[in-house]
Amino acid sequence: MALQIEGLTKSFGKVKALSDLTLTIPESSFTCFLGPSGCGKTTLLRVIAGLEVAEEGSIRLSDRDMSRTPPAERNFGMVFQSYSLFPNLTALQNVLYGLECRGWAKPERISRAMEMLDLVQLADQAHKLPSQMSGGQQQRVAIARALAPRPTLLLLDEPLSALDANVRAELRGEFRSIQKELAITTIMVTHDQSEALEMADRIVVLNGGRIEQVGSPFEIYTHPKNRFVADFIGNFNVMQVGVAADGAIEFGSQTLTAGPDAKGMDLLGIRPEAISISPEPLDMGNALFGEVTKVRFLGNIQVLTVRPDCAPDQPLDVQLHGPEFIPQPRDRICLNFGAESLCGLSQ
């Protein structure tokens, strides 16, 4: 069932956490709320869960208005960053707890709890206490507990942020596989861009209680709508440009070839990996000569900072992969990129 959010406004004192926010969460989708601390993403999740009440607006699941429905009656599963397991109960007992509260018959709830533990690959750990399990295992138990009552919506509040990098990477794939298998509508709050890009069907970028952009990971990454999204999602070169009398786009003293979405824009953006380097211009549409000012070694990638001759006050980053030749500071190179790699950005 699709979740429809209309005109939500929520304040804490004089601080407006959500401002007239409208959004539709498609049925069976995995949606990530992404943004910096204080952007409103957790407040939005808590309002959806019923843990906070908005001053204005509505939340509808299919045709049912959930805005004033108590949390216990919404049948939403929720998983927190801190696991929130009962330390004195085994993994099985933790999963059983929610089913007992909902009045499931004992044989049915035991069968369902074991089914969920098997889904998260912990059936053999059913009788262990949380203290006897790793952080990743505890979070799997929390997922099993949230899914056991067959919720209509699964809400994840930064569920991986307390785990180390290797466990986070492993659980990303597991959580996504479970969501796809069950086809359950899922919303996850995260501040981790790579997490959102890997896991989500749709990303909602929030800032200051407002939605900056909604789209697929590919859309958000390749065509950010404005400077905030461009700066927040990965590394992005933002170029201040001018428009000549004939409509040509000028980057400093050089004319650029760009796609139709860049026409008339004061800002253009390009990803560092979309730029190729060479001693002389390549046939890619745009070629800028410049001087390398910095080289950063980041393991599997190298990042060059280049001062273009045409706009020396606007350095550009170039991202190179693999063991190819890496220029050094003060080397002169040519930056090459196609018109389709440039996107127009609003302020």
C-alpha positions in Angstrom: 0.0 0.0 0.0 1.3 3.5 -0.9 1.9 6.0 1.8 0.7 9.5 1.1 2.1 12.5 3.1 0.4 15.8 2.6 1.4 19.2 3.9 3.2 18.0 7.1 4.4 20.7 9.4 6.1 20.0 12.7 7.8 22.4 15.1 9.8 22.1 18.3 9.4 25.5 20.0 10.5 28.1 17.5 12.4 25.5 15.3 10.4 24.3 12.3 11.5 20.7 11.8 9.1 20.0 8.9 7.7 22.6 6.6 4.6 21.9 4.5 6.1 18.6 3.3 4.3 16.5 0.7 5.5 13.1 -0.5 4.2 9.8 -1.8 6.0 6.5 -0.8 5.2 3.9 -3.5 3.9 0.5 -2.5 6.7 -2.2 -2.0 9.4 0.4 -2.5 12.6 0.9 -0.5 12.8 4.7 0.1 15.7 6.4 1.9 15.4 9.8 3.7 18.8 11.3 3.3 20.3 14.5 4.6 22.6 16.1 7.1 21.9 16.2 10.9 19.0 18.4 11.7 17.4 18.2 8.2 14.2 16.7 9.5 14.6 13.1 8.3 14.2 11.4 11.7 11.4 13.8 12.7 9.5 12.8 9.5 10.0 9.1 10.3 8.8 9.6 13.8 5.7 11.4 12.6 5.0 8.6 10.2 5.4 6.1 13.0 3.1 8.1 15.3 5.8 8.8 17.8 5.5 12.5 17.1 2.3 14.4 16.1 2.4 17.1 13.3 0.6 20.4 13.8 -0.6 20.3 10.2 -1.0 17.9 7.4 -2.1 14.3 6.9 -0.7 10.8 6.6 -2.7 8.3 4.6 -2.1 4.6 4.0 -4.2 3.7 0.9 -7.4 5.6 1.8 -7.1 5.4 5.6 -6.1 8.6 7.4 -3.4 7.6 10.0 -2.6 11.1 11.2 -4.2 10.6 14.7 -3.9 6.8 14.9 -1.9 5.7 18.0 1.5 4.0 17.1 0.3 0.6 18.5 -2.6 0.6 16.0 -0.7 1.5 12.9 0.8 -2.0 12.4 4.2 -0.5 11.4 7.4 -2.3 12.2 10.3 -0.2 13.4 14.0 -0.8 13.8 16.2 1.6 15.7 19.9 2.3 15.6 20.4 1.0 19.2 18.7 -2.5 18.5 16.4 -2.0 21.6 16.4 -5.7 22.4 15.4 -6.9 25.9 18.7 -8.0 27.4 17.2 -10.7 29.6 15.3 -12.4 26.7 16.8 -14.7 24.1 16.7 -13.9 20.4 13.6 -16.1 20.1 11.9 -14.5 23.1 12.6 -11.0 21.7 10.9 -11.9 18.4 8.0 -13.6 20.2 7.3 -10.5 22.4 5.6 -8.5 19.7 3.5 -11.4 18.7 2.4 -12.1 22.3 1.4 -8.4 22.6 -0.8 -8.8 19.5 -2.5 -11.9 20.8 -1.1 -14.5 18.5 -1.8 -18.1 19.5 1.3 -19.8 21.0 1.9 -22.5 18.3 1.5 -19.9 15.6 3.7 -17.3 17.2 6.5 -19.8 17.8 6.3 -21.0 14.2 6.3 -17.4 12.9 9.2 -16.3 15.2 11.4 -19.2 14.0 10.5 -18.4 10.4 11.7 -14.8 10.9 14.9 -15.9 12.6 15.5 -18.3 9.7 14.9 -15.4 7.3 17.7 -13.4 8.9 19.9 -16.5 9.1 19.8 -16.8 12.9 17.7 -19.8 13.5 20.7 -21.6 15.1 21.1 -18.6 17.5 17.5 -18.6 18.8 18.4 -19.4 22.4 21.2 -16.9 22.8 20.9 -13.7 24.8 21.8 -10.4 23.1 25.0 -10.1 25.1 26.1 -13.4 23.5 25.6 -12.0 20.0 27.5 -9.6 17.8 26.1 -6.2 16.9 25.2 -7.4 13.4 23.4 -10.4 14.9 21.5 -8.2 17.3 20.4 -6.0 14.5 19.2 -9.0 12.6 17.1 -10.0 15.6 15.6 -6.5 15.7 14.7 -6.9 12.0 13.1 -10.3 12.6 11.1 -8.9 15.5 9.9 -5.9 13.4 8.8 -8.2 10.6 7.2 -11.0 12.6 3.7 -9.3 13.0 3.5 -8.8 9.2 3.6 -5.0 9.3 2.2 -3.0 6.4 5.2 -0.7 6.6 8.8 -1.1 7.8 10.6 1.9 9.3 14.4 1.9 9.8 16.0 4.6 11.8 19.7 4.6 10.9 19.8 0.8 11.7 23.4 0.3 10.5 25.2 3.4 11.9 26.3 1.7 15.2 28.0 -1.1 13.3 31.6 -1.3 12.0 32.2 -0.8 8.3 32.5 -4.4 7.3 29.3 -5.5 9.1 27.4 -2.5 7.6 28.4 -3.5 4.1 27.3 -7.0 4.7 23.9 -6.1 6.2 23.1 -3.6 3.4 22.7 -6.4 1.0 20.9 -8.6 3.5 18.3 -6.0 4.4 17.7 -5.2 0.7 17.3 -8.8 -0.1 14.8 -9.3 2.7 12.8 -6.3 1.6 12.6 -7.5 -1.9 11.6 -11.0 -0.9 8.8 -9.8 1.3 7.9 -6.9 -1.0 7.2 -4.7 2.1 7.1 -0.9 1.8 10.2 0.3 3.6 11.5 3.7 4.7 15.0 4.1 6.0 16.6 7.2 7.5 20.3 7.6 6.9 23.0 10.3 6.6 25.2 7.9 4.6 25.1 8.7 0.9 26.7 5.4 -0.2 24.1 3.5 1.9 21.2 5.3 0.3 22.7 4.9 -3.2 23.2 1.2 -2.8 19.9 0.2 -1.0 17.2 2.6 -2.2 14.7 2.5 -5.0 14.0 6.2 -4.3 16.0 8.8 -2.4 14.3 11.8 -0.7 17.0 14.4 0.0 16.0 16.7 2.9 17.3 20.0 4.1 15.9 22.3 6.7 12.6 20.4 6.9 12.0 20.6 3.2 12.4 18.2 0.3 15.3 19.2 -2.0 14.9 16.4 -4.5 13.2 13.0 -5.0 14.4 10.5 -7.5 16.2 7.2 -8.1 19.8 6.8 -7.0 20.9 7.2 -10.6 18.9 10.4 -11.1 20.0 11.9 -7.8 23.7 11.1 -8.5 23.9 12.1 -12.1 21.5 15.0 -12.2 21.2 16.7 -8.9 18.6 19.5 -8.9 20.5 22.1 -7.1 23.8 23.0 -5.4 22.8 21.5 -2.1 22.1 18.1 -3.5 25.2 18.3 -5.7 27.4 19.1 -2.7 25.8 16.5 -0.4 25.8 13.5 -2.7 29.4 12.5 -3.4 32.0 14.8 -4.9 30.8 17.3 -7.5 32.5 20.1 -9.4 30.3 23.2 -9.4 31.2 25.7 -12.1 30.1 29.4 -12.1 29.3 30.2 -15.8 28.1 33.1 -17.8 25.9 33.4 -20.9 27.2 35.3 -24.0 25.0 37.5 -26.2 24.5 34.6 -28.6 23.5 32.2 -25.8 26.8 30.4 -25.6 27.9 29.2 -22.2 31.1 30.7 -21.0 33.3 29.2 -18.3 35.8 32.0 -17.7 37.3 32.7 -21.1 36.2 29.5 -22.8 32.9 28.4 -24.4 31.4 25.1 -23.3 29.1 22.7 -25.1 26.3 21.5 -22.8 23.0 19.8 -23.0 19.6 21.6 -23.1 19.0 21.4 -19.3 22.1 23.6 -18.8 20.8 26.5 -21.0 20.4 29.7 -19.2 21.8 28.4 -15.9 24.4 30.3 -13.8 25.8 27.1 -12.3 26.8 23.9 -14.0 28.0 20.7 -12.4 30.1 17.7 -13.4 31.2 14.6 -11.5 35.0 14.2 -11.2 34.9 10.7 -12.8 33.2 12.1 -15.9 36.4 14.0 -16.8 39.1 12.3 -18.9 42.7 13.5 -19.0 45.1 13.6 -21.9 48.1 15.5 -23.2 46.1 17.0 -26.0 42.3 17.4 -26.6 40.2 14.3 -27.2 37.0 14.3 -29.4 34.6 14.6 -26.5 33.0 18.0 -27.0 34.8 20.0 -24.3 38.6 20.4 -23.7 40.2 22.6 -21.0 43.9 22.9 -20.5 45.2 23.4 -17.0 47.8 22.8 -14.4 47.7 20.0 -11.7 47.9 21.6 -8.3 47.3 18.6 -6.0 47.2 14.8 -6.2 45.4 12.7 -3.5 46.0 9.0 -3.3 42.8 7.2 -2.0 43.7 3.6 -2.6 41.7 2.4 -5.6 41.3 6.0 -6.9 43.4 9.1 -7.3 42.0 12.6 -7.2 43.7 15.4 -9.1 42.9 19.0 -8.5 43.4 21.1 -11.7 43.5 24.8 -12.2 42.0 25.4 -15.7 43.6 28.2 -17.7 40.2 29.6 -18.7 39.0 30.0 -15.1 42.0 29.7 -12.7 39.9 30.7 -9.7 37.6 27.7 -10.2 39.7 24.5 -9.7 38.2 21.2 -10.9 38.7 17.7 -9.4 39.3 14.7 -11.6 38.9 11.2 -10.3 41.0 8.4 -11.9 40.7 4.7 -11.3 43.3 1.9 -11.5 47.0 2.0 -11.9 47.1 4.3 -14.9 49.6 7.1 -15.2 49.0 9.8 -12.6 50.2 13.4 -13.4 52.1 15.2 -10.6 51.7 18.8 -9.3 52.7 21.5 -11.8 52.1 19.1 -14.8 50.0 20.5 -17.6 47.1 18.4 -18.9 43.9 18.6 -20.9 40.5 17.9 -19.2 38.0 16.3 -21.6 34.3 15.8 -21.1 31.1 15.5 -23.1 28.2 17.9 -23.2 25.9 15.3 -21.6 28.1 15.2 -18.5 27.3 18.8 -17.6 24.1 19.4 -15.7 22.4 22.7 -14.8 22.0 23.5 -11.1 19.7 25.9 -9.3 20.9 27.8 -6.2 
